[in-house]
Amino acid sequence: CTIQSRHSNATKYKSWIQYSLSGDPITAWYCTCPAGALTIGACAHIVSIVWYLSYARHHHFEPFEGRRRIQQAITEQAIEDEEGDKIDEAEKEYYD
């Protein structure tokens, strides 16, 4: 997920969360922000993504209009992933 910095419009951070459907749900995470390289705990970007995916989207949480960056970033990434999957499937059919 790509998240824009709250302090600079030119700065964007990339966050990754590795998860498992069995055992511990979240197995690893990393963010390119300065706090993301910490070995203990997670940065606010990772925590925001987990909170949104696990709580806010299921409880119809509506943030203030100016604070929708996390939701937009996750939605945009999901759309990009879906489009990438469609392209990959079309390529597979073409080469088969």
Order of alpha helices (4+ residues) and beta strands (2+ residues): beta-beta-beta-alpha-alpha
